Amino acid sequence: DQQVKQNSPSLSVQEGRISILNCDYTNSMFDYFLWYKKYPAEGPTFLISISSIKDKNEDGRFTVFLNKSAKHLSLHIVPSQPGDSAVYFCAASGIEKGQGFSFIFGKGTRLLVKP
Amino acid sequence: GAGVSQSPSNKVTEKGKDVELRCDPISGHTALYWYRQRLGQGLEFLIYFQGNSAPDKSGLPSDRFSAERTGESVSTLTIQRTQQEDSAVYLCASSVHVVSPLHFGNGTRLTVT
């Protein structure tokens, strides 16, 4: 059973517009969330994080929103640029009873930004 | 500074052989993770090391998989008697401490023929 879900496998937007990438999680113990970008043949690159004590974190063109009651987070990219075309992963973690601190990743959303 | 380094970058092996994958984390990072990504899939957690604590092995898919880490340095992931379903990109990541972002290497692409 997937604990972190990215229900949209792909997304296409026009350059200059907003890209919104969504992520849902099921485990209420998750309290730290990350977004990564991945280009082919490279490892994922960290973009932005948010902890459960906040509902928004902004870094340049990237903003992450967290809705704890809905167990939902989203990544907004504005304005979108062709270089943003990549696969985006969300990840969640939390201290689970009896276990370590492991990050669970979604399956990713492929973003295509058209010039 | 240097990032996470993984070797080899590509490995082709015959079914039934053992393979060893290496990860050099960023210096000073106490936490080290192994993930794998099968074709068209997300990142699947395998194992996590934090300092001198017992590793979290909960993601290892079978007893053919094992990993070691020497102190806060190099880690090796060993797959014994490889199967075709082991074919994937194996990614290593490290972080300064548990509540900090992971920094990934470029992965080892393993192909079992």
Interface residues (C-beta under 8 A of the other chain):
Chain A: Q6 Y32 L34 Y36 A41 E42 G43 P44 T45 F46 S49 S51 F89 A91 Q99 G100 F101 S102 F103 I104 F105 G106 K107 G108
Chain B: V4 A31 Y33 Y35 Q41 G42 L43 E44 F45 Y48 Q50 S53 P55 D56 S58 G59 L91 A93 V98 V99 P101 L102 H103 F104 G105 N106 G107
